Amino acid sequence: MMTEPPIDKLIEKAECRYALTCVVAKRARQLIGQEQEYLESTGLKPVSLAAKEIYDGKIVISKD
């Protein structure tokens, strides 16, 4: 269970849970495939890092 960032605050960043899930999964795949060094330097798992980036505002969820 992920406790950081708080799920209830993270859900506010997206229009629905499905959109949030899709964006987190897509970013996690990018981290694994393209930014392995950055991922290793943080010490976080890909999904946790992707969620943190969204929570911090580094990744913005847009409706496209």
HELIX and SHEET records of a PDB file:
HELIX    1   1 ILE A    7  ILE A   11  1                                   5    
HELIX    2   2 ARG A   17  GLN A   34  1                                  18    
HELIX    3   3 GLN A   36  THR A   42  1                                   7    
HELIX    4   4 PRO A   46  ASP A   56  1                                  11    
END                                                                             
